[in-house]
């Protein structure tokens, strides 16, 4: 087959991702996106014009060698595609599903200037799934160095840091507070977006290849202090994430039926509520649910609520009820990924834009009975660059709601800072660490991911873990000093 010219490649239309039918998927927790078929993946890979200066790579927080893996894919060399991918990305099957490619690699694709960018994320997922199924590219470990590294947290930052250090020959131990590894990848993202099996397979394979130890049920700050870890290990990386939820300071916040999205998603994921009715999990939802906020976590909470309501209605032959997203700005300002908003709309989530809660009203049993709101209008841009929402006078109204889920962001849990002299925090509770190295103010302690930035993306946390691993390796090998 003759090599296509760039102009011909640019004429090929972007291939859509096949999805479960929206009427079917709202009644199950199976993965919504079904993945490309082999021929579709090859055809999409043909769209890449192999830029001499690939902006897509610059847009990737971990610097995946995108043109190289796509070229190998379209030539039918899947083993080579995996090898190119894993030069920079240890968890491609995960990243291909949850990274915001539209604002990163795909957002920088030259094809996107005049049309649709190459579907890099979907191709990444395809390559990652191939590797999960065939295991063609085991992670290689350098000769043992004798250096011991403790990694606190097994989310994307911790896993990435641990794998990179393990590949360098260091003995790595991960300390995880919960009973299984994965962090936010397991407890924070619903099954229909990121199946637990994908996470377990990626983690287990890395651990087996590199001999990484994982100690679960260990809460650093309680089980061990940082200083106790430093007495046993040559370096410590903190990738503890941001699991402390934020709430609105409005009347009624302590009523029964009010919860954080963090609590809700953790129960759904760790206690297997998504396998309803096989698991009797304490996730009690009312007939009408309001999720406050419009980020990705809000979409996850709303779409989980919709499914649990639908499953309960099937079991009890009752009314399915309603799920609302309540957001004080307009649709144009929604911070969630466009794909997630689109899926939520297709499934039946109701969006109440330019609406802000001011009070949660309860009944005689102190349970939520309604949500009092005001209408908003947009003024001038605020510090975030988005137009500031302003209350419209005299616009109060009550919504018939009996469950309220707050999805307003999270902060790091302060427990890791207990008895950690020298480990500085910002006024927001995040750890102070250098961006390029992850070094904190405490000697031999590095930090990265949400514990430093606050709630952000999986791939940005992975980038932080990768940068910290490189600096830790240089330090323990004596190639750089602390001061």
C-alpha positions as CSV (number, residue, x, y, z in Angstrom):
1,X,0.0,0.0,0.0
2,X,1.4,3.4,-1.0
3,X,2.3,5.8,1.7
4,X,-0.4,8.5,2.1
5,X,0.5,12.1,1.8
6,X,-0.2,14.4,4.8
7,X,-2.9,16.2,2.8
8,X,-4.7,12.8,2.2
9,X,-4.3,11.9,5.9
10,X,-6.0,15.1,6.9
11,X,-9.0,14.2,4.8
12,X,-9.7,11.1,6.8
13,X,-12.5,11.7,9.3
14,X,-12.0,11.1,13.0
15,X,-13.4,7.8,14.1
16,X,-16.0,7.9,16.9
17,X,-15.8,5.8,20.0
18,X,-18.5,3.1,20.0
19,X,-20.5,3.3,23.3
20,X,-23.2,1.4,25.0
21,X,-26.7,2.6,24.1
22,X,-27.6,5.3,26.6
23,X,-31.0,3.7,27.4
24,X,-29.2,0.4,28.3
25,X,-26.2,1.7,30.1
26,X,-28.1,3.8,32.6
27,X,-29.3,0.5,34.1
28,X,-25.8,-1.0,34.5
29,X,-22.3,-0.2,35.6
30,X,-20.6,-1.8,32.6
31,X,-18.0,0.3,30.8
32,X,-19.7,2.9,28.6
33,X,-16.9,3.3,26.0
34,X,-16.4,0.0,24.2
35,X,-13.0,0.6,22.6
36,X,-11.9,0.6,19.0
37,X,-11.9,-2.5,16.9
38,X,-8.5,-3.4,15.3
39,X,-9.4,-2.0,11.9
40,X,-10.8,1.2,13.3
41,X,-7.6,1.7,15.4
42,X,-5.5,1.3,12.3
43,X,-7.6,3.7,10.3
44,X,-7.5,6.3,13.0
45,X,-3.7,5.9,13.2
46,X,-3.5,6.7,9.5
47,X,-4.7,10.2,10.3
48,X,-1.4,11.1,12.1
49,X,0.8,13.2,9.8
50,X,4.0,12.4,11.8
51,X,4.9,16.1,12.5
52,X,8.6,17.0,12.7
53,X,7.9,19.0,15.8
54,X,5.1,17.0,17.5
55,X,3.2,19.4,19.7
56,X,1.1,16.5,21.0
57,X,4.2,15.2,22.9
58,X,4.7,18.7,24.5
59,X,1.1,18.6,25.6
60,X,1.5,15.3,27.5
61,X,2.5,15.7,31.1
62,X,4.6,12.5,30.9
63,X,5.9,13.1,27.4
64,X,4.5,9.9,25.7
65,X,6.3,9.3,22.4
66,X,3.0,9.7,20.5
67,X,4.1,9.8,16.8
68,X,6.3,6.7,17.4
69,X,3.6,4.5,19.0
70,X,1.0,5.6,16.4
71,X,3.3,4.8,13.5
72,X,4.0,1.3,14.8
73,X,0.3,0.8,15.4
74,X,-0.7,1.6,11.8
75,X,2.1,-0.5,10.5
76,X,0.6,-3.4,12.4
77,X,3.6,-3.8,14.8
78,X,1.7,-3.9,18.1
79,X,4.7,-5.1,20.1
80,X,6.7,-2.1,19.0
81,X,3.7,0.2,19.7
82,X,3.6,-1.0,23.3
83,X,7.4,-0.6,23.6
84,X,7.2,3.0,22.4
85,X,4.3,3.7,24.7
86,X,6.0,2.3,27.8
87,X,9.1,4.3,27.4
88,X,7.2,7.1,29.2
89,X,3.9,5.7,30.3
90,X,3.6,2.7,32.7
91,X,-0.2,2.7,32.8
92,X,-1.5,3.2,29.2
93,X,-4.8,1.3,29.6
94,X,-5.7,3.6,32.5
95,X,-4.5,6.9,30.9
96,X,-6.3,6.1,27.6
97,X,-9.6,6.0,29.6
98,X,-9.4,8.9,32.0
99,X,-6.9,11.5,30.8
100,X,-8.3,14.8,29.5
101,X,-6.7,14.4,26.1
102,X,-8.8,17.1,24.6
103,X,-6.8,19.7,26.6
104,X,-3.5,18.0,26.5
105,X,-2.1,15.9,23.7
106,X,-5.1,16.2,21.4
107,X,-5.5,19.8,22.3
108,X,-2.0,20.4,20.7
109,X,-2.5,18.1,17.7
110,X,-1.9,20.1,14.5
111,X,-4.9,18.5,12.8
112,X,-7.1,20.2,15.4
113,X,-6.3,23.6,14.1
114,X,-8.6,23.1,11.1
115,X,-10.5,20.0,12.0
116,X,-10.6,17.1,14.5
117,X,-7.4,16.0,16.2
118,X,-6.1,12.5,16.0
119,X,-7.9,10.4,18.7
120,X,-4.7,9.9,20.6
121,X,-6.4,8.9,23.8
122,X,-8.5,6.2,22.1
123,X,-5.4,4.8,20.4
124,X,-3.5,4.9,23.7
125,X,-6.3,2.8,25.3
126,X,-6.2,0.4,22.3
127,X,-2.4,-0.2,22.8
128,X,-2.8,-0.4,26.6
129,X,-5.6,-3.0,26.3
130,X,-3.5,-5.0,23.8
131,X,-0.7,-5.1,26.3
132,X,-3.0,-6.1,29.1
133,X,-4.2,-9.0,27.0
134,X,-0.9,-10.2,25.6
135,X,1.8,-9.0,28.0
136,X,4.4,-8.5,25.3
137,X,6.5,-5.9,27.1
138,X,7.4,-6.8,30.7
139,X,9.0,-4.0,32.7
140,X,12.8,-4.5,32.9
141,X,14.6,-4.0,36.2
142,X,18.2,-2.7,36.5
143,X,20.6,-4.5,38.8
144,X,19.8,-4.0,42.5
145,X,21.2,-0.8,44.0
146,X,20.6,-1.6,47.7
147,X,18.7,1.6,48.2
148,X,15.3,1.5,49.9
149,X,12.5,3.9,48.9
150,X,9.1,4.3,50.7
151,X,6.2,5.5,48.6
152,X,3.2,6.7,50.5
153,X,0.0,6.2,48.5
154,X,-0.8,3.9,45.6
155,X,-2.7,6.3,43.4
156,X,-1.4,7.5,40.0
157,X,1.5,9.6,41.5
158,X,2.6,6.9,43.9
159,X,2.4,4.1,41.4
160,X,4.3,6.0,38.7
161,X,7.0,7.0,41.1
162,X,7.3,3.4,42.5
163,X,7.5,1.8,39.0
164,X,10.1,4.2,37.7
165,X,12.2,3.7,40.9
166,X,11.7,-0.1,40.7
167,X,12.9,-0.1,37.1
168,X,16.1,1.6,38.3
169,X,16.9,-1.3,40.6
170,X,15.8,0.2,43.9
171,X,13.8,-1.7,46.5
172,X,10.5,0.0,46.7
173,X,7.7,-0.4,49.3
174,X,4.3,1.2,48.8
175,X,2.3,2.1,51.9
176,X,-1.5,2.3,51.3
177,X,-4.1,3.3,53.8
178,X,-6.9,1.3,52.3
179,X,-7.1,-2.5,52.0
180,X,-6.1,-2.6,48.4
181,X,-3.9,-0.6,46.0
182,X,-5.0,1.9,43.4
183,X,-6.0,5.0,45.3
184,X,-8.3,7.3,43.4
185,X,-8.2,5.0,40.4
186,X,-10.1,2.5,42.4
187,X,-12.2,4.5,44.9
188,X,-12.7,7.7,43.0
189,X,-13.6,6.7,39.4
190,X,-16.7,4.7,38.6
191,X,-16.6,1.3,37.1
192,X,-18.4,2.5,33.9
193,X,-15.4,4.8,33.2
194,X,-12.5,2.8,34.5
195,X,-13.1,-0.9,35.3
196,X,-11.5,-2.2,38.4
197,X,-10.1,-5.1,36.5
198,X,-8.0,-2.7,34.3
199,X,-6.5,-1.0,37.3
200,X,-5.8,-4.3,39.1
201,X,-4.1,-5.8,36.0
202,X,-1.9,-2.8,35.5
203,X,-0.9,-2.6,39.1
204,X,-0.3,-6.3,39.6
205,X,1.8,-6.6,36.4
206,X,4.1,-3.8,37.5
207,X,4.4,-5.2,41.0
208,X,5.2,-8.7,39.7
209,X,7.8,-7.5,37.1
210,X,9.7,-5.2,39.6
211,X,9.2,-6.9,42.9
212,X,7.6,-3.9,44.5
213,X,6.1,-4.5,48.0
214,X,2.7,-3.1,48.9
215,X,1.7,-2.8,52.5
216,X,-2.0,-2.1,52.8
217,X,-3.9,-0.8,55.8
218,X,-1.0,1.5,56.7
219,X,-1.9,5.1,57.5
220,X,1.2,7.2,57.6
221,X,0.8,9.6,60.4
222,X,-0.7,6.8,62.5
223,X,0.9,3.5,61.6
224,X,4.2,5.2,61.1
225,X,5.3,8.8,61.2
226,X,7.4,10.3,58.4
227,X,10.5,10.3,60.7
228,X,10.0,6.6,61.4
229,X,9.9,5.9,57.7
230,X,13.1,8.0,57.2
231,X,14.9,5.9,59.8
232,X,14.3,2.8,57.7
233,X,14.4,4.2,54.1
234,X,16.8,6.2,52.0
235,X,14.0,8.4,50.6
236,X,10.2,8.9,51.0
237,X,7.7,10.0,48.3
238,X,4.3,11.3,49.4
239,X,1.6,10.6,46.9
240,X,-1.3,10.7,49.3
241,X,-3.7,12.6,47.1
242,X,-6.5,14.9,48.2
243,X,-9.2,12.9,50.0
244,X,-10.6,15.6,52.4
245,X,-13.9,16.9,50.9
246,X,-15.1,20.5,50.9
247,X,-18.7,21.5,51.8
248,X,-20.7,24.6,51.3
249,X,-21.2,26.7,54.5
250,X,-25.0,26.9,54.3
251,X,-27.7,26.0,56.8
252,X,-28.8,22.4,56.8
253,X,-25.4,21.0,55.8
254,X,-25.6,18.4,58.7
255,X,-28.9,17.0,57.8
256,X,-29.3,13.3,57.1
257,X,-29.1,12.8,53.3
258,X,-26.2,15.2,52.8
259,X,-22.8,13.7,51.8
260,X,-19.7,14.5,49.9
261,X,-19.0,13.1,46.5
262,X,-15.8,11.6,47.9
263,X,-17.7,9.6,50.5
264,X,-20.4,8.6,48.0
265,X,-18.0,7.4,45.3
266,X,-15.8,5.6,47.9
267,X,-18.8,3.6,49.1
268,X,-20.0,2.8,45.6
269,X,-16.5,1.7,44.5
270,X,-14.9,0.0,47.5
271,X,-18.1,-1.6,48.9
272,X,-19.2,-2.7,45.4
273,X,-22.5,-0.9,45.3
274,X,-22.0,-1.1,41.5
275,X,-22.8,-4.8,41.7
276,X,-26.2,-4.1,43.1
277,X,-28.3,-6.1,44.1
278,X,-25.6,-8.7,44.8
279,X,-23.9,-6.5,47.3
280,X,-26.0,-4.9,50.1
281,X,-23.9,-1.7,50.4
282,X,-24.9,1.2,52.7
283,X,-25.5,3.8,49.9
284,X,-28.9,5.2,50.6
285,X,-30.3,7.6,48.0
286,X,-33.6,9.4,48.0
287,X,-35.9,9.6,45.1
288,X,-34.5,13.0,43.9
289,X,-30.8,13.6,44.1
290,X,-29.0,16.9,43.7
291,X,-25.2,17.0,43.0
292,X,-23.7,20.4,43.7
293,X,-20.8,21.2,41.3
294,X,-20.0,20.5,37.7
295,X,-16.5,19.0,37.6
296,X,-15.6,15.4,36.6
297,X,-16.3,14.2,40.1
298,X,-19.8,15.8,40.0
299,X,-20.5,14.0,36.7
300,X,-19.3,10.7,38.2
301,X,-21.5,11.2,41.3
302,X,-24.6,12.1,39.2
303,X,-24.2,9.2,36.8
304,X,-23.6,6.7,39.7
305,X,-26.7,8.1,41.4
306,X,-28.7,7.7,38.2
307,X,-27.7,4.0,37.9
308,X,-28.4,3.2,41.5
309,X,-31.8,4.8,41.2
310,X,-32.5,2.9,38.0
311,X,-31.4,-0.4,39.5
312,X,-33.5,0.2,42.7
313,X,-36.5,0.9,40.5
314,X,-36.0,-2.3,38.5
315,X,-35.9,-4.3,41.8
316,X,-38.8,-2.7,43.5
317,X,-40.9,-1.8,40.4
318,X,-40.9,1.8,41.6
319,X,-40.3,5.2,40.2
320,X,-36.8,5.8,39.0
321,X,-36.7,9.4,40.4
322,X,-34.4,12.2,39.2
323,X,-30.8,13.3,39.4
324,X,-29.9,16.9,39.1
325,X,-26.5,18.7,38.6
326,X,-26.8,22.1,40.3
327,X,-24.2,24.6,39.0
328,X,-23.9,28.3,39.7
329,X,-22.4,29.1,36.3
330,X,-23.6,28.4,32.7
331,X,-22.9,25.3,30.5
332,X,-20.0,27.2,28.8
333,X,-18.1,27.4,32.2
334,X,-18.5,23.7,33.1
335,X,-15.1,22.4,34.1
336,X,-15.9,18.7,33.5
337,X,-14.7,17.0,30.3
338,X,-17.2,17.6,27.4
339,X,-17.5,13.8,26.9
340,X,-18.6,13.3,30.5
341,X,-21.2,16.1,30.3
342,X,-22.5,14.7,27.0
343,X,-22.8,11.2,28.4
344,X,-24.6,12.5,31.5
345,X,-27.1,14.4,29.4
346,X,-27.7,11.3,27.2
347,X,-28.4,9.2,30.3
348,X,-30.9,11.6,31.7
349,X,-29.1,13.7,34.3
350,X,-30.9,17.1,34.6
351,X,-28.7,20.2,34.5
352,X,-29.8,23.2,36.5
353,X,-27.4,25.9,35.4
354,X,-27.0,29.4,36.9
355,X,-28.4,28.0,40.1
356,X,-26.8,28.1,43.6
357,X,-28.0,26.5,46.8
358,X,-28.4,28.8,49.8
359,X,-30.0,26.4,52.3
360,X,-30.9,22.7,52.8
361,X,-34.3,22.2,54.4
362,X,-35.1,19.2,56.6
363,X,-38.2,17.4,57.9
364,X,-39.1,16.5,61.5
365,X,-36.7,13.6,61.4
366,X,-33.8,15.8,60.3
367,X,-33.7,14.4,56.8
368,X,-33.3,16.5,53.7
369,X,-36.7,17.4,52.2
370,X,-35.8,20.3,49.8
371,X,-33.0,22.5,48.5
372,X,-33.5,26.2,48.6
373,X,-31.7,27.9,45.7
374,X,-31.3,31.3,43.9
375,X,-30.9,32.1,40.3
376,X,-27.6,33.5,39.1
377,X,-26.3,35.6,36.3
378,X,-22.8,36.0,35.0
379,X,-20.7,39.2,35.6
380,X,-17.1,40.0,34.8
381,X,-14.4,37.3,34.8
382,X,-12.9,36.4,38.2
383,X,-9.4,35.3,39.1
384,X,-10.0,31.9,37.3
385,X,-10.8,33.6,34.1
386,X,-14.4,32.5,34.2
387,X,-17.3,35.0,34.5
388,X,-18.2,35.6,38.1
389,X,-21.7,34.4,39.1
390,X,-23.9,37.0,40.7
391,X,-27.2,36.4,42.6
392,X,-30.4,37.7,41.0
393,X,-32.4,39.4,43.7
394,X,-35.8,37.9,44.5
395,X,-35.1,34.7,42.7
396,X,-35.3,32.2,45.6
397,X,-37.1,28.9,44.9
398,X,-37.2,25.4,46.5
399,X,-36.3,22.2,44.7
400,X,-38.0,19.0,45.8
401,X,-34.8,17.1,46.7
402,X,-34.1,14.4,49.4
403,X,-30.4,13.7,48.8
404,X,-27.6,16.2,48.4
405,X,-24.1,15.3,47.2
406,X,-21.4,18.0,47.4
407,X,-18.8,17.8,44.6
408,X,-16.9,21.0,45.4
409,X,-13.3,19.8,45.4
410,X,-11.0,18.2,47.9
411,X,-7.9,18.9,49.9
412,X,-5.1,16.7,51.3
413,X,-5.9,14.8,54.5
414,X,-3.8,16.5,57.2
415,X,-3.0,13.2,59.0
416,X,0.2,12.6,57.0
417,X,1.6,15.9,58.4
418,X,1.3,14.7,62.0
419,X,4.7,14.7,63.7
420,X,6.4,15.7,60.4
421,X,8.5,18.6,61.5
422,X,9.9,20.5,58.5
423,X,7.2,19.4,56.1
424,X,5.5,22.7,55.1
425,X,2.0,23.2,54.0
426,X,0.2,26.0,52.2
427,X,-2.8,27.7,53.6
428,X,-4.9,25.3,51.5
429,X,-3.4,22.3,53.3
430,X,-1.3,21.1,50.3
431,X,2.4,20.2,50.7
432,X,5.0,22.7,49.6
433,X,7.2,21.0,47.0
434,X,9.3,22.0,44.0
435,X,7.5,21.5,40.7
436,X,10.4,20.1,38.8
437,X,11.8,17.7,41.4
438,X,9.1,17.2,44.0
439,X,11.5,18.0,46.8
440,X,9.7,19.3,50.0
441,X,11.2,21.4,52.7
442,X,11.9,18.2,54.7
443,X,15.1,16.5,53.9
444,X,14.8,13.2,51.9
445,X,11.0,13.7,51.5
446,X,9.5,14.3,48.1
447,X,5.8,14.9,47.2
448,X,3.7,15.0,44.1
449,X,0.2,14.8,42.7
450,X,-2.9,16.1,44.4
451,X,-1.2,16.3,47.8
452,X,0.8,19.2,46.3
453,X,-1.6,20.6,43.6
454,X,-5.0,19.9,45.2
455,X,-7.5,17.8,43.1
456,X,-6.2,17.6,39.5
457,X,-5.9,15.0,36.8
458,X,-4.6,11.4,36.8
459,X,-1.9,12.2,34.2
460,X,-0.7,15.4,36.0
461,X,-0.2,13.3,39.1
462,X,1.7,10.7,37.0
463,X,3.9,13.5,35.7
464,X,4.7,14.6,39.2
465,X,5.5,11.0,40.2
466,X,7.8,10.7,37.2
467,X,9.7,13.9,37.9
468,X,10.1,13.0,41.6
469,X,11.4,9.5,40.8
470,X,14.1,10.9,38.5
471,X,15.3,13.2,41.3
472,X,15.1,10.6,44.0
473,X,17.2,8.2,41.8
474,X,19.8,10.9,41.2
475,X,19.9,11.7,45.0
476,X,20.2,8.2,46.3
477,X,22.9,7.4,43.7
478,X,24.9,10.4,44.9
479,X,24.5,12.2,41.6
480,X,22.8,15.3,43.3
481,X,22.9,16.8,46.7
482,X,20.0,18.0,48.8
483,X,21.4,21.5,49.5
